[in-house]
Amino acid sequence: MFDLIDSQHNVVASGSVYNDRNCQFVLNLVEELYEKFNTAQIAILNCYQAQYRCYSSGLMKMAKVHTKIAQRVSTDKIDRRQGSEWDIVIVDLTRTRGQDSWRIRSD
């Protein structure tokens, strides 16, 4: 678990939640994992449609630099990918407590 202190979530008109800071942190992590583990299939799973769109957009931008990233990294909402398997899975809950921040202890 990672502690992202003072990370603000946003809510779109439909009520879906996204968090730009979480998205950037995870995409940076994915880039490091992608480069280090040459053949691993990587998934980013999240709970909200707006966060899914944030990741999809970020992965499209990354694909301009890392042309094969689309073959090895995927993102989706958790409920749509039950039963799927990957080598590395990153789960982004977007927010867990309170109205304005995400705080998870790093043990």
Secondary structure, 3 states (H helix, E strand, C coil): CCCCCCCCCEECCCCCEECHHHHHHHHHHHHHHHHHCCCCCEEEEECCHHHHHHHHHHHHHHHCCCCCHHHHEEEEEHHHCCCCCCCEEEEECCCCECCCECCCCCC
